[in-house]
Amino acid sequence: MTQFALSALAATRALRALFEPTPLQRNDFLSKRHGAEIWLKREDLTPVRSYKLRGAFTAMRKLREHDPEARHFVCASAGNHAQGMAFACRHFGVKGTIFMPVTTPQQKIDKTRTFGGDAVEIVLTGDYFDQTLAASKAYCTDVQAHFLAPFDDADVIEGQASVGVEILDQLGRAPDLVVLPVGGGGLAAGVTGYLRATAPGTDFRFVEPAGGASLTAAIAAGEPVTLKQVNSFVDGAAVARIGALPFAALDWVVPEQILRAPEDRICVTMLEMLNVEGIVLEPAGALAVDALPELGPEIRGKTVVCVTSGGNFDFERLPEVKERAQRFSGLKKYFILRMPQRPGALKEFLQMLGPDDDIARFEYLKKSARNFGSVLIGIETKQAGAFAALTDQLDAAGFTYRDITDDEALAEFLI
C-alpha cells in the first residue's frame, strides 16, 4: 500500500471524531434505468452537506499537530469550503476568518455563520471571487494566520481521499467504475489516489460542467491553464483553473475519461432526483448522476459508484432550475411573434395551441408597424413534439415569428 493510501486511512479514522461515514446507497431507480448496479456515495449528507468538511478538517488537524499554537485560519469561499472550515474551526476551538464576495447569497452567509458560531468572522469584500481571494491572502499575511486552500493543498486532498476509503469499506469489493465531479480537482485527486493503490481494477470517469471544463483544458495543454470564461451556474465546480497539486495527481487521465455536462441538462437531473427520489442536490452535486446516460452500454451489468458531492441548494433558485430544465427538454419555448393588428388575430393564434400547451408569458414589446405588433410569448407543453405542430400551423397561416429560446443575448434581456 502506498504512503498516500496509508495517510488516507489515518485521515478517515480521524474524521470519525466529527461524523460517521456518509451512506453508500444502491439506487433502484437509476440501476433499473441503466441496467447496472448504481450506488450513490451521499456526500450531500455530511454535517455541512458536502465533502468539503473532510479536507478542511484534515488540513486543520495536521497543521495543529505540527504547530499546536496555530489558532487562526483564513479562507476565501462563497460556498461549501467556507462551511466546512467554519465547522472545523468550531470543533477545534480556533478562530476562522472567512472572506466572501459581497454578492454571496444571504443564505450561504447565514449557514456559514451557523456552522462556525462565535469561532468565525465573515468578511464580505469584492464583487468577484478573484478580488475576494486576493484580499483574504493579503489579510492572512498581515495577521500571520494560516491560509486554508479549498483544493490545491496536499492535506486537503488527503482528507478528500477518505471518500474513497469509505466506498471500498462499505461496498465490500472494488467497484467497476467510480464517477467523480471535478472543479478544482481535490476530490478527484484524493479518491483516485487511494483507489488506484488499493483497487487497481477500478476505472474512473470525471464530469465537469460544460462552462467550466478546467480539467479538459489542462489535459489538452499538459498543464493547468486558466479558462477565459466560466459559467458560474454550477457554483460548486465552476473553477477557472484546476489546482496544480490535483492536476499533478491526475496527469494520467486521458480525454476519453472526461465528460462535460451542459448546465441546463444538470437542471433536468436535479429535478428528477428531487421529484423521483426525494434527494436534494446542488448543481455540482448532480454532476456524476447527470453523466450516466452518456456512459450507455459500457456500464450495463457493472457496479458503478456516483459521488453526489453536495446538497447545499438554495430553493430560491428552484424556478431558475425548472426553467432551464424545461428549455433543455424542449418543453418550453419563447417566441417573438409578429402579431397582425386586426380583429380576431389573437384568437386565431390561440386556436393553434394544443390541449397540453400553456401560455407562460405574453407581453407586447412594441407596435413595429401600423398593422403589426411584436409579442414576446412563452409556451409550456407536456410533449416536446408539440412545438413542431405549432410552428407548422404558424407557417401555414403566414405568421412571422422567431424562436429565441436558445438566443442567449435576447433571452438575457427579454426572458
N, C-alpha and C positions, 0 to 999 in steps of 0.2 A: 504494500500500500504506500502511496506517495506521501510526502510530508504534508502536502496540501490537504489530502484526504484525511489524514490524522488530525490536522488542525480543524477541519470542518466538523469532525466528530466531537472534538472538545468544545467547539462553539455551540453545537447543538445541545450538548449536556448543560452548558452554562445558561442557555436560553430557557431551560425548564424552571428557572427562578422567576420567569416572567409569565409564561403561558405554556399550556400543553400543546403537543403537535396539532397543527391545523388538520381538519379532516381530509382524507383522500376518499372520495365518494365515486362509486360506479354510477354513471348516469344512464338510466334505461332509455330515456328519450333519445339521446344522441347516439347511444350504442345501436339501437334499432335502426335509426335513420342511416347510419354509415356502415352497418354490418360489421362492427368492430366492438371491442371492449373499450369503451371510452370512460376514462376516470378523470375527475376534476380534483386538482390539488387546490383546496379552498383558502388561498391566501387572503381572500376578502373577509375571512373570519378571524384574523388576528385581533388583539385588543384595539388596534388602531385601523383595522380594516384594510391593511396592506402589508406586504412582505417587508417594507422599508424599516420596520422596527428591528428586524433581525440584524441588518447591517449597522444601524445606528448604535444599538446596544452593544454589539460585539466590538466595534471600534472604540466606543467609550470605555468598555470594560478593560480592554487590553491596554489602552493608554493609561488608565488609572492604575493598573497593575505595575506598569513601568514607572509611572510617576504618581504616587499616591496623593501628591499635593495638587494635582490637576482638578480645579474646581470651577472652571469657567469654559464653556464651549459655545461656539458660534457657527451658524449655518445660514445659508440663503436658500429659501424654498417657498413655493406658493402652494404646496400640497402635502403629499404623503411623507416625504422626508422630514418636513417640519414637524409633523405629528409624531413620527417615530422618535425623533430627537427629543421632543418635549416629554414624551412618555419615559424615555431613558433618563433624562435629567431628573425627573421627579423620583424615579426608582433609586438613583444613586445619591440623591440629595445634593446635586450640584446646580450651579447657575447656568442657564442657557439664554443666549440672545439670538433671536431668530429674525432675520431680515426677510421681509416680504414686499413684493411690488405694491404700490398704492392701489392698483387695480384688482388686488386679490378679493374674491367674494367674501362677504362678511361671515358666511357660514364656515369657510375654511379657517378664518381667523379665530372664530369662536371655538371651533373644535380643537385647534392647536392650544389655545389657552386652557381649555378644559382638561386636556391630557397633561399639560405641564403644571397647571396650578400656579402657585407662588414661585415655582422654580424658574419660570421663563419670563422673559421680556420680549415683546414683539415690537419690531421697528418697521414701520411702513415707509419705504423710500423707493423712488424710481418708477417710471412708467413702464419700463421694460426690464426683463429679468437680468440682462447683462449689466444694467445700471445697478440693480439691487445686489448682484454678486460682487461687483467692484466695491460698493460701499461696505459690504459685510467683511471683505478681506482687508480693506483699509482699517476698519474698526478693530478687527481681530489683531492686526499688527500693533495698533496703538495701545491696546489694553493687555497685550501679550496673553491672549486666550488661545484656545485650541480650535482650529477650524475643522469641522466635520463635513467632509465631502459626501455628496449623495451617491456616487458610484465609482469615482476614479480614486479608489483607495484600497489597498490590499486587505486591510482588516474588514472593511465593508463587504468586499467580495467574499471573504471567508465566511462572514455572517450569513450572506445570502445563500451560500452553499448548503446551509442547513436544510433548505427546501429539498435538495436532492437526497440528503441523508434520510429525511423523513419519508420521502417517496419510496425508497428502497426498503426501509424497515416496514412500512405499512402495507406495501403490496406483497412483500414476502418473496419477490422474484424480480428480475430485471425486466422493465417494460421494453417492448419492441421500439417504441418511439416516444419521445418527450417533445411537446410543442411549447415553446417559450416566447413570451413577448420580449421585445427589445426596445429600449430607449437609450439610456446611457451605457447599457451593457453589463452592469454589475450583477444582475440576477442571472443572465445567460452565462457569464463567465464563471460564476460560482457553481451553479448547478452542473454545467458540463464538466468543469474541472473535477468535481467529485465523482460523477457517474462514469466519466471516461476512465478513471482509475479503478473503479470498483465494479462497473458493469460495462465492459468494453463492447458488448454486442448491441448496446442500445444506440439507436440512431436519433438524430435531432432535426427539428425544423424551427426556424426563427421567424417571427412575424413582426413586421414593422408597420406603422401607419404609412400609407402611401405618401402623405405630405410631410414625412419626417424620416426618410429612409437613410439614416446615418450609417448603419452597418453596411448596407448595399454600396454606398459611396466609398466607404473605407476599404472594403474588399476589392472594389474595382481599382482604387488608387494604390493599394498596397500599404496604406497608412491612414490614420484618421484625417478627415477633411471636414471643413465647415460648410454646411449647406447654405446656399444663398438665401433660401426662403423656406420657412417651416409653417405648416398648417397647425395651429395650436389647438384644434378641437380635441385631439387625443392628448390632453394635457399631461397625463402621467407618463407618456412615452414620446412626446414631441420635443426631441433633443436635436439641436443643430449639429452637434459633433459628438461622436461616441468617445468615451473615455480612453485615454492612452493605455492604461493597465487592462481594462476589459478587452480592448482590441488585441493586445499582445496575447491574451489568453484565448482569443477566438480567431487567430490568424489562420487556423486550419480549415475554417468554414469555406465552402465553395458556394458560388451564386445560386446553384440549384437548391440549396438548403434554405434559402431565404424567400419568404413570401411577403408581399406588400398588400395590406388591406385597405381598400378605399374607405374613407371616413364615413360616407353615407351608408355603406354596407354594414359597417360596425354597428350603426344605429339599429339596423334590422335585427342583428344578433342580440343586442342589448334588450330590445323589446320582447323578442322571443323568449329569452332566458327569464325575463321578468314575468311575462304573461303565462308561460307554459310551466316553468319550473319554480317560480317564486324566488329567483336568485337575482339580487341587485348587484349589477356590475357597473363600474365606471368604464369609459371608453377603452382605456388601456387594459383593464381587467378582462375585457371581452375579446381581445386580440387573438388569443390562442384558439378559442372556440370558433371564432369567425373564420379561421383559416381551414377548418376541417373539410368543407366542400371542395376546396381546391386540391386536397390530397387524394380524393377519389378512390379508385380501385386499389391504390398502393397500401391502404390501411385496412382493407377488408380482412377480417379474421385475426387481426393483430390487437395487441394490448397497447393502447395509446393514452398517455397522461397529458392533459392540458393544464397548465398553471393559470388559474384565474387570479391575477396578481393584485387586484384591488376592487373594493366596493364603495369607495367614497364618492358617491354620486349625489349631486345636489338636485333634488326633484324639481327645482325651479327650471332646470334645463330640459325637463321631460317634453314640453311642447316642441322644442327645437329638435330633440331626438326623434319624436314622432314625425315631424315634418320631413326631416332628412330621410327617414326610413320609407315613408310613403313615396317620396320622389324617386328614390333609388329603385323601389319595387315597381315603379310605373303606375302607382295607384293615385297619384296626384300630379296634376299639371297646371301650369299657368300660361295663359294666352293673352296677347294684346289683340283684341278683336276690333275691326273697323265696322262699327255698327251704323247701318243706314238710318238717317233721321226721318223716318216715315212711320206712320201708324201701323202697328202690327209687326214691326221688325223684331222687337224683343220677344214677342210671343212666338214668332216663327223660330227664333233661335232656341227658346226654351223647349219647344216641342221636339227638338232634335235630341235632347238628353234622354238617356235610357232610364229604366226604373231604379237602377242602382247608382245613378250619378247624382252628386250633390254639389251645389254651388257653395264653396267655402269662402270665396272673395268676389266681390263685384264692386267695381269703382270706375266712374267716369274719369278719365285722365284729362281729356280736353276735347273740344269740338274742333277736329282737324280741318274741316271744310264746312261749307254751308249745308251740305247734305249728308255729312258723315261725322261721327264722333268716335274717339278711341276709348275702348273699355279694357280695363285690367280685370281678368276673370280667372279665378282659381276653381278647379273642379276636382272633387274626390270621387273615386269609384271603387268597386269591390273586385273588378277584374281588369287587369291591365289592357286586355284586348279591346275594351270598350272605347278607348280613345281612337282606335283606328276607324271604328264605325262612325264616331262623331266627326272626325276630320273628313271622312268621305262625304258625309252629308253637308258639311260646310262648303266643301269644294263644289258639290253638285248645285248648291243654292247660290253660289257666286260670292260667298262671304270672304273677305280678305282678313287673314289672321296670321299671327306669328307665335310660335311656341317658344317661350323664353325660360322654360323650366331649367335648362342647363346653361343658360347665359349668365355667367357669374356677375358680370358688370351690371346688367339690367336688374338681375334678381337682388343685388345688394341695395339698390336704390328703391325698388318698387315693391319687393315682397317682404 
